[in-house]
Amino acid sequence: MTAPSIDATPVKRDFRLIDSTLRDGSHAISHQYTVDQVTRIVRGLDAAGIQVIEIAHGDGLGGSSFNYGFSAVDEMELVAAAVDAATQAQIACLLLPGIATVDDLKRVRDIGVSVARIAVHCTEADITEQHIRIAKDLGMEAIGFLMMSHVSTPDELLVQAKLLQSYGADTVYIADSAGAMTTNEVRARVATLVGGLDVPLGVHAHQNLSLAVANSIAAYEEGARNLDGTSAGLGAGAGNCPTEILAAVCDKQGIVSGVDTLMLLDVAEDVVRPIMPRQQVVDRAGLLLGYAGVYGSFLLHAQRAAERYGVSQAKILLELGARKVVGGQEDMIIDVAVELARKHAEAEGTT
């Protein structure tokens, strides 16, 4: 299988819109995507003009595991279905060094994936060099992805972003993985990185403070030319920047996205919402993720731990935020829940 060819007369666009419903959205459905669901979502997004569609386990290639949650269907089968369903969109996969391997990257390239998003905690860009260089050697576009970017200052992020650029990244992203950034904080980071990099910048926003669309538009205004969304906002925590709402706001503001907003609305309403176990809302737990700066994918894990150990989910999330736990430390959720349960028992005199 090969990646779809790029149209010789591309649609005019002011920025590139990347949809990660089939990757970040995987968190919200406990990684239970089916081949039929993937096919229908890709066909809808592709027909609407989305340029890049990302697919993988929520924690990237190789993420199906006891620690992160098992996928219902082998990820390579889902990736192949996405490639087959696309006619003009490129298919992307996310890779986290330490979870996925270079062999995983080679396998998806053979299937037809043409964009590799290499994601790391925002202070650890130095571990991406091998993966970015191999992606380039495979003829793929390489995107460096700095997660949890709210914990670093603009200048600190620029240092890490320059490392990604030096390794060959074609684009650098800052990801507000906890949905913790205000609009001013996004503006400051984007302005610094746009001014200091030679490659385009992208922003991946989450909705925990109800700022995902506003932050994405602010990022565009400061020079970011890649923006992420998910259909119906499906994603970790309180969800992602909703692709169809971002497109609608762009239409209202005269920003040319190059996508068909009405078709995106149909995908969200007719294809994605029916498979969502819960609508993406900023409830207490979702808001706490942004307020405390906790990685979005921790939400369901914290809920299960709270129920299992009879402790407050809110207290778990606040403690995780205080400890500055990062993606990949999901095992700490159980540790915190057990510790809180023990302290509660001691206070009640039941130990």
The 8 nearest C-alpha neighbors of each residue, nearest first, counted from 0:
[[1, 110, 111, 2, 109, 83, 82, 79],
 [2, 0, 111, 3, 110, 82, 109, 112],
 [1, 3, 111, 112, 4, 113, 89, 82],
 [4, 2, 87, 86, 1, 89, 5, 88],
 [3, 5, 6, 87, 2, 86, 89, 88],
 [4, 6, 87, 7, 3, 9, 88, 89],
 [5, 7, 8, 9, 4, 87, 10, 3],
 [8, 6, 9, 5, 4, 10, 87, 11],
 [9, 7, 6, 10, 5, 11, 4, 87],
 [10, 8, 6, 7, 11, 5, 12, 257],
 [9, 11, 257, 12, 8, 6, 48, 258],
 [10, 12, 257, 9, 13, 255, 256, 8],
 [13, 11, 257, 255, 256, 14, 10, 15],
 [12, 14, 255, 256, 254, 11, 15, 224],
 [15, 13, 224, 12, 225, 256, 16, 226],
 [14, 16, 225, 224, 226, 17, 50, 12],
 [15, 17, 226, 227, 225, 49, 14, 50],
 [18, 16, 227, 51, 52, 226, 15, 228],
 [17, 19, 228, 52, 229, 227, 20, 53],
 [18, 20, 53, 22, 229, 21, 23, 52],
 [21, 19, 229, 24, 22, 23, 230, 18],
 [20, 22, 54, 19, 24, 25, 53, 23],
 [21, 23, 54, 55, 57, 19, 25, 24],
 [24, 22, 234, 57, 25, 19, 20, 26],
 [25, 23, 234, 20, 233, 26, 22, 27],
 [24, 26, 30, 57, 22, 23, 28, 27],
 [27, 25, 29, 57, 235, 24, 28, 30],
 [26, 28, 234, 25, 24, 235, 29, 233],
 [29, 27, 25, 30, 26, 31, 276, 275],
 [28, 30, 26, 31, 27, 25, 68, 70],
 [31, 29, 25, 70, 28, 26, 32, 56],
 [30, 32, 71, 29, 70, 28, 33, 25],
 [33, 31, 30, 36, 71, 37, 34, 72],
 [34, 32, 36, 35, 37, 72, 31, 71],
 [33, 35, 37, 36, 77, 38, 80, 32],
 [34, 36, 38, 33, 37, 39, 32, 80],
 [37, 35, 33, 39, 38, 34, 40, 32],
 [36, 38, 34, 40, 35, 39, 41, 81],
 [37, 39, 35, 41, 36, 40, 84, 81],
 [40, 38, 42, 36, 37, 41, 35, 43],
 [39, 41, 43, 37, 42, 38, 36, 44],
 [42, 40, 44, 38, 43, 39, 45, 37],
 [41, 43, 45, 39, 40, 44, 84, 46],
 [42, 44, 40, 46, 41, 45, 266, 39],
 [45, 43, 47, 41, 46, 49, 42, 40],
 [44, 46, 42, 48, 47, 49, 43, 88],
 [45, 47, 43, 48, 44, 42, 49, 262],
 [48, 46, 259, 44, 45, 262, 258, 49],
 [47, 49, 258, 45, 46, 50, 259, 44],
 [48, 50, 45, 44, 51, 47, 258, 88],
 [51, 49, 88, 48, 89, 17, 16, 52],
 [50, 52, 89, 17, 88, 90, 49, 18],
 [53, 51, 18, 90, 91, 17, 19, 89],
 [54, 52, 91, 19, 92, 90, 22, 18],
 [53, 55, 22, 21, 92, 91, 78, 19],
 [56, 54, 22, 59, 60, 92, 57, 93],
 [55, 57, 59, 58, 62, 22, 60, 25],
 [58, 56, 22, 25, 23, 26, 59, 55],
 [59, 57, 62, 56, 60, 67, 95, 55],
 [60, 58, 93, 56, 94, 55, 62, 57],
 [59, 61, 99, 94, 62, 55, 56, 93],
 [60, 62, 99, 63, 98, 59, 56, 103],
 [61, 63, 58, 59, 60, 56, 64, 67],
 [64, 62, 69, 70, 61, 68, 67, 56],
 [65, 63, 69, 68, 66, 67, 62, 61],
 [64, 66, 68, 67, 69, 63, 62, 70],
 [65, 67, 64, 68, 329, 330, 63, 62],
 [68, 66, 64, 65, 62, 63, 69, 58],
 [69, 67, 64, 65, 63, 66, 70, 29],
 [68, 70, 63, 64, 65, 71, 30, 67],
 [71, 69, 30, 63, 72, 31, 68, 73],
 [70, 72, 31, 69, 32, 30, 73, 33],
 [73, 71, 70, 74, 33, 32, 77, 76],
 [74, 72, 76, 75, 70, 77, 71, 63],
 [75, 73, 77, 76, 78, 72, 55, 56],
 [74, 76, 78, 77, 73, 79, 107, 106],
 [75, 77, 79, 74, 78, 73, 80, 72],
 [78, 76, 74, 80, 75, 79, 34, 81],
 [79, 77, 75, 81, 80, 76, 74, 82],
 [78, 80, 82, 76, 81, 77, 110, 75],
 [79, 81, 77, 83, 78, 82, 38, 84],
 [82, 80, 78, 84, 79, 83, 38, 41],
 [81, 83, 79, 85, 84, 80, 111, 78],
 [82, 84, 80, 81, 85, 79, 0, 86],
 [83, 85, 81, 82, 42, 38, 41, 80],
 [86, 84, 82, 83, 88, 87, 45, 42],
 [85, 87, 3, 88, 84, 45, 4, 83],
 [88, 86, 3, 85, 5, 4, 45, 89],
 [89, 87, 50, 51, 45, 85, 86, 49],
 [88, 90, 51, 50, 52, 113, 3, 91],
 [89, 91, 52, 112, 51, 53, 113, 82],
 [92, 90, 53, 114, 112, 115, 52, 113],
 [91, 93, 54, 53, 115, 55, 116, 114],
 [92, 94, 116, 59, 117, 115, 60, 55],
 [95, 93, 59, 117, 60, 99, 118, 116],
 [94, 96, 118, 98, 99, 117, 97, 59],
 [97, 95, 98, 99, 94, 100, 127, 126],
 [96, 98, 99, 95, 100, 94, 327, 126],
 [99, 97, 96, 95, 61, 62, 100, 60],
 [100, 98, 61, 60, 96, 94, 95, 97],
 [101, 99, 102, 103, 104, 98, 96, 97],
 [100, 102, 104, 103, 105, 130, 99, 133],
 [101, 103, 105, 100, 104, 106, 99, 107],
 [104, 102, 106, 100, 101, 105, 99, 107],
 [105, 103, 101, 102, 107, 106, 108, 100],
 [104, 106, 102, 108, 103, 107, 109, 101],
 [107, 105, 103, 109, 108, 104, 102, 110],
 [108, 106, 110, 109, 104, 112, 105, 111],
 [107, 109, 112, 105, 111, 110, 106, 104],
 [108, 110, 106, 107, 111, 105, 0, 112],
 [111, 109, 107, 108, 0, 79, 112, 106],
 [110, 112, 1, 2, 108, 109, 0, 82],
 [113, 111, 108, 90, 107, 91, 114, 110],
 [112, 114, 139, 90, 91, 111, 140, 89],
 [115, 113, 91, 140, 139, 112, 141, 90],
 [116, 114, 141, 92, 91, 140, 142, 93],
 [115, 117, 142, 93, 143, 141, 92, 94],
 [118, 116, 94, 143, 144, 95, 93, 142],
 [119, 117, 144, 95, 145, 94, 143, 116],
 [120, 118, 145, 146, 123, 121, 95, 144],
 [119, 121, 146, 123, 122, 145, 147, 118],
 [120, 122, 145, 146, 148, 123, 147, 119],
 [123, 121, 120, 124, 159, 156, 151, 119],
 [124, 122, 125, 120, 121, 126, 119, 159],
 [125, 123, 126, 159, 127, 122, 163, 162],
 [124, 126, 123, 127, 128, 162, 163, 159],
 [127, 125, 124, 128, 123, 96, 129, 119],
 [128, 126, 130, 125, 124, 129, 131, 96],
 [127, 129, 131, 166, 130, 126, 132, 125],
 [130, 128, 132, 131, 127, 133, 126, 166],
 [129, 131, 133, 127, 132, 128, 134, 101],
 [132, 130, 134, 128, 133, 129, 141, 127],
 [131, 133, 135, 129, 134, 130, 128, 136],
 [132, 134, 136, 130, 135, 131, 129, 137],
 [135, 133, 131, 137, 139, 132, 136, 130],
 [134, 136, 138, 132, 139, 137, 133, 131],
 [135, 137, 133, 138, 134, 132, 139, 131],
 [138, 136, 134, 135, 139, 133, 108, 105],
 [137, 139, 135, 136, 134, 140, 113, 133],
 [140, 138, 113, 135, 134, 114, 137, 141],
 [139, 141, 114, 115, 113, 169, 135, 142],
 [142, 140, 115, 168, 169, 131, 116, 139],
 [141, 143, 116, 170, 168, 171, 169, 117],
 [142, 144, 171, 117, 168, 163, 116, 172],
 [143, 145, 118, 172, 117, 171, 173, 146],
 [146, 144, 121, 173, 119, 120, 174, 172],
 [145, 147, 174, 120, 121, 148, 176, 119],
 [148, 146, 176, 175, 149, 174, 121, 150],
 [149, 147, 146, 150, 121, 175, 174, 151],
 [148, 150, 147, 151, 180, 175, 179, 152],
 [149, 151, 148, 147, 152, 121, 292, 323],
 [152, 150, 149, 148, 155, 156, 153, 121],
 [151, 153, 155, 154, 156, 150, 188, 149],
 [154, 152, 188, 156, 155, 191, 157, 187],
 [155, 153, 157, 156, 152, 158, 191, 188],
 [156, 154, 152, 158, 157, 153, 151, 159],
 [157, 155, 153, 159, 154, 158, 160, 151],
 [156, 158, 160, 154, 159, 155, 192, 161],
 [157, 159, 161, 155, 156, 160, 154, 162],
 [160, 158, 156, 162, 157, 161, 124, 122],
 [159, 161, 157, 163, 162, 158, 156, 164],
 [162, 160, 164, 158, 163, 159, 157, 165],
 [161, 163, 165, 159, 160, 164, 166, 124],
 [164, 162, 160, 166, 161, 165, 168, 143],
 [163, 165, 168, 161, 167, 162, 166, 160],
 [164, 166, 162, 167, 163, 161, 168, 160],
 [167, 165, 163, 164, 128, 168, 132, 162],
 [166, 168, 164, 165, 169, 132, 131, 163],
 [169, 167, 164, 141, 142, 170, 163, 143],
 [168, 170, 141, 142, 198, 167, 140, 171],
 [171, 169, 142, 199, 168, 198, 200, 143],
 [170, 172, 143, 200, 142, 144, 201, 160],
 [173, 171, 201, 144, 202, 200, 145, 143],
 [172, 174, 145, 202, 148, 144, 201, 203],
 [175, 173, 203, 146, 176, 148, 145, 202],
 [174, 176, 178, 204, 147, 177, 148, 203],
 [175, 177, 147, 174, 294, 178, 146, 295],
 [178, 176, 294, 295, 179, 293, 292, 289],
 [177, 179, 205, 207, 289, 175, 206, 176],
 [180, 178, 289, 177, 292, 290, 149, 175],
 [181, 179, 184, 178, 149, 185, 182, 175],
 [180, 182, 184, 183, 185, 179, 210, 214],
 [181, 183, 185, 214, 184, 186, 180, 217],
 [182, 184, 186, 185, 181, 187, 180, 217],
 [183, 185, 181, 187, 182, 186, 180, 188],
 [186, 184, 182, 188, 183, 187, 189, 180],
 [185, 187, 183, 189, 184, 188, 190, 218],
 [186, 188, 184, 190, 185, 189, 183, 191],
 [189, 187, 153, 191, 185, 190, 186, 192],
 [188, 190, 192, 186, 191, 187, 193, 185],
 [191, 189, 193, 187, 221, 188, 192, 186],
 [190, 192, 194, 188, 189, 193, 153, 195],
 [193, 191, 195, 189, 194, 157, 190, 196],
 [194, 192, 190, 195, 196, 191, 189, 222],
 [193, 195, 191, 192, 196, 190, 197, 189],
 [194, 196, 192, 193, 191, 157, 197, 161],
 [197, 195, 198, 193, 192, 194, 161, 199],
 [196, 198, 199, 195, 193, 164, 194, 161],
 [197, 199, 196, 170, 169, 200, 171, 164],
 [200, 198, 170, 224, 171, 201, 197, 223],
 [201, 199, 223, 171, 172, 170, 224, 225],
 [200, 202, 225, 172, 223, 226, 224, 171],
 [203, 201, 173, 226, 172, 174, 204, 225],
 [202, 204, 174, 227, 175, 226, 173, 201],
 [205, 203, 211, 175, 240, 239, 202, 174],
 [206, 204, 239, 178, 211, 240, 238, 207],
 [205, 207, 209, 211, 239, 238, 208, 237],
 [206, 208, 178, 289, 286, 237, 285, 209],
 [207, 209, 210, 206, 289, 286, 178, 179],
 [210, 208, 206, 207, 211, 281, 212, 205],
 [209, 211, 213, 208, 214, 212, 206, 181],
 [210, 212, 240, 206, 204, 214, 205, 213],
 [213, 211, 215, 214, 240, 210, 245, 216],
 [214, 212, 210, 216, 215, 211, 217, 182],
 [213, 215, 217, 182, 211, 212, 216, 210],
 [216, 214, 218, 212, 217, 213, 211, 219],
 [215, 217, 219, 213, 218, 214, 212, 220],
 [218, 216, 214, 220, 219, 215, 213, 186],
 [219, 217, 215, 221, 223, 216, 220, 186],
 [220, 218, 223, 216, 222, 221, 217, 224],
 [219, 221, 217, 218, 222, 216, 223, 186],
 [222, 220, 218, 219, 190, 223, 189, 186],
 [221, 223, 219, 220, 224, 193, 218, 190],
 [224, 222, 219, 200, 218, 201, 225, 221],
 [223, 225, 14, 201, 200, 15, 219, 222],
 [226, 224, 201, 15, 14, 223, 16, 200],
 [225, 227, 16, 202, 201, 17, 203, 15],
 [228, 226, 17, 203, 18, 16, 202, 225],
 [227, 229, 242, 240, 18, 241, 239, 19],
 [230, 228, 20, 232, 242, 241, 18, 19],
 [229, 231, 267, 232, 242, 241, 20, 233],
 [232, 230, 267, 241, 233, 229, 272, 271],
 [231, 233, 241, 239, 229, 238, 230, 240],
 [234, 232, 24, 238, 231, 229, 230, 20],
 [235, 233, 24, 238, 23, 27, 239, 26],
 [234, 236, 296, 295, 238, 26, 27, 23],
 [235, 237, 295, 238, 298, 285, 296, 234],
 [238, 236, 285, 207, 281, 206, 280, 279],
 [239, 237, 234, 232, 235, 233, 236, 206],
 [238, 240, 205, 232, 234, 206, 241, 229],
 [239, 241, 228, 211, 232, 212, 205, 204],
 [242, 240, 232, 229, 231, 228, 244, 230],
 [241, 243, 228, 229, 245, 230, 244, 240],
 [242, 244, 246, 263, 245, 241, 264, 260],
 [245, 243, 247, 246, 241, 242, 248, 212],
 [244, 246, 248, 242, 247, 243, 212, 241],
 [247, 245, 249, 243, 244, 248, 260, 242],
 [248, 246, 244, 250, 249, 245, 260, 243],
 [249, 247, 251, 245, 250, 246, 244, 252],
 [248, 250, 254, 246, 252, 247, 251, 253],
 [251, 249, 247, 253, 248, 252, 254, 246],
 [252, 250, 248, 249, 253, 247, 254, 246],
 [253, 251, 249, 250, 254, 248, 247, 255],
 [252, 254, 250, 251, 249, 255, 248, 256],
 [253, 255, 249, 252, 250, 256, 13, 251],
 [256, 254, 13, 12, 257, 253, 249, 250],
 [257, 255, 12, 258, 13, 14, 254, 246],
 [256, 258, 12, 255, 10, 11, 48, 259],
 [259, 257, 48, 256, 47, 260, 49, 246],
 [258, 260, 47, 262, 261, 263, 48, 257],
 [259, 261, 263, 262, 246, 258, 243, 247],
 [262, 260, 264, 263, 259, 265, 243, 47],
 [261, 263, 265, 264, 259, 260, 47, 266],
 [264, 262, 260, 266, 243, 265, 261, 47],
 [263, 265, 261, 267, 262, 266, 243, 268],
 [264, 266, 262, 268, 263, 267, 269, 261],
 [267, 265, 263, 270, 264, 269, 268, 43],
 [268, 266, 271, 231, 264, 230, 265, 270],
 [267, 269, 265, 272, 266, 270, 264, 271],
 [268, 270, 266, 265, 267, 271, 272, 273],
 [269, 271, 266, 267, 268, 272, 273, 40],
 [270, 272, 267, 273, 274, 268, 269, 266],
 [271, 273, 275, 274, 268, 267, 270, 269],
 [274, 272, 271, 275, 270, 269, 268, 276],
 [275, 273, 272, 271, 276, 270, 28, 36],
 [274, 276, 272, 277, 273, 278, 28, 271],
 [277, 275, 274, 28, 278, 27, 273, 272],
 [278, 276, 275, 279, 27, 280, 272, 28],
 [277, 279, 280, 275, 276, 272, 233, 231],
 [278, 280, 237, 238, 277, 233, 232, 281],
 [281, 279, 282, 237, 278, 285, 238, 277],
 [280, 282, 285, 237, 286, 207, 283, 279],
 [281, 283, 285, 284, 280, 286, 237, 287],
 [284, 282, 286, 285, 287, 281, 313, 288],
 [283, 285, 287, 286, 282, 313, 288, 298],
 [284, 286, 237, 281, 282, 288, 287, 236],
 [287, 285, 207, 283, 288, 289, 284, 281],
 [286, 288, 290, 284, 289, 285, 291, 283],
 [289, 287, 293, 285, 286, 291, 290, 292],
 [288, 290, 179, 178, 207, 292, 177, 287],
 [289, 291, 287, 288, 292, 286, 179, 208],
 [290, 292, 320, 288, 289, 287, 293, 317],
 [293, 291, 289, 177, 179, 288, 320, 290],
 [292, 294, 288, 177, 320, 291, 295, 289],
 [293, 295, 177, 176, 296, 297, 326, 325],
 [296, 294, 236, 235, 177, 297, 176, 298],
 [295, 297, 235, 298, 294, 236, 26, 299],
 [298, 296, 300, 295, 294, 299, 301, 329],
 [299, 297, 301, 236, 296, 300, 295, 302],
 [298, 300, 302, 301, 297, 303, 296, 236],
 [301, 299, 297, 303, 302, 298, 304, 332],
 [302, 300, 304, 298, 299, 303, 297, 312],
 [301, 303, 299, 305, 300, 304, 312, 298],
 [302, 304, 306, 300, 305, 301, 307, 299],
 [303, 305, 301, 307, 306, 302, 308, 333],
 [306, 304, 310, 312, 302, 303, 308, 309],
 [307, 305, 303, 309, 304, 308, 302, 310],
 [306, 308, 304, 305, 309, 303, 310, 302],
 [309, 307, 305, 310, 306, 304, 340, 336],
 [310, 308, 306, 305, 307, 340, 311, 304],
 [309, 311, 305, 308, 340, 312, 336, 339],
 [312, 310, 314, 313, 305, 315, 309, 306],
 [311, 313, 315, 305, 314, 302, 301, 316],
 [312, 314, 316, 311, 315, 317, 284, 287],
 [313, 315, 317, 311, 312, 316, 318, 310],
 [316, 314, 312, 318, 313, 317, 319, 336],
 [317, 315, 319, 313, 318, 314, 320, 312],
 [318, 316, 320, 314, 319, 315, 291, 313],
 [317, 319, 321, 315, 320, 316, 314, 322],
 [320, 318, 316, 322, 317, 321, 324, 315],
 [319, 321, 323, 291, 317, 293, 318, 322],
 [320, 322, 318, 319, 323, 317, 291, 324],
 [321, 323, 319, 320, 324, 318, 317, 325],
 [324, 322, 320, 321, 319, 325, 293, 292],
 [323, 325, 322, 319, 320, 328, 326, 293],
 [326, 324, 328, 327, 323, 294, 120, 293],
 [327, 325, 328, 294, 329, 324, 120, 296],
 [326, 328, 329, 325, 330, 67, 58, 98],
 [329, 327, 330, 326, 331, 325, 324, 332],
 [328, 330, 331, 332, 327, 297, 66, 326],
 [329, 331, 328, 332, 333, 334, 66, 327],
 [332, 330, 334, 329, 333, 328, 335, 324],
 [333, 331, 335, 330, 334, 329, 336, 301],
 [334, 332, 336, 335, 331, 330, 337, 304],
 [333, 335, 331, 337, 332, 336, 338, 330],
 [334, 336, 338, 332, 333, 337, 331, 339],
 [337, 335, 333, 339, 338, 334, 340, 315],
 [338, 336, 340, 334, 339, 335, 333, 341],
 [337, 339, 335, 341, 336, 340, 334, 342],
 [338, 340, 342, 336, 341, 337, 335, 343],
 [341, 339, 343, 337, 338, 342, 310, 336],
 [342, 340, 344, 338, 343, 339, 337, 345],
 [341, 343, 345, 339, 344, 340, 346, 338],
 [342, 344, 340, 346, 341, 345, 339, 347],
 [343, 345, 347, 341, 349, 346, 342, 350],
 [346, 344, 348, 342, 347, 343, 350, 349],
 [345, 347, 343, 344, 348, 342, 349, 341],
 [348, 346, 344, 345, 349, 343, 350, 342],
 [347, 349, 345, 346, 350, 344, 343, 342],
 [350, 348, 344, 347, 345, 346, 343, 341],
 [349, 345, 348, 344, 341, 347, 346, 342]]
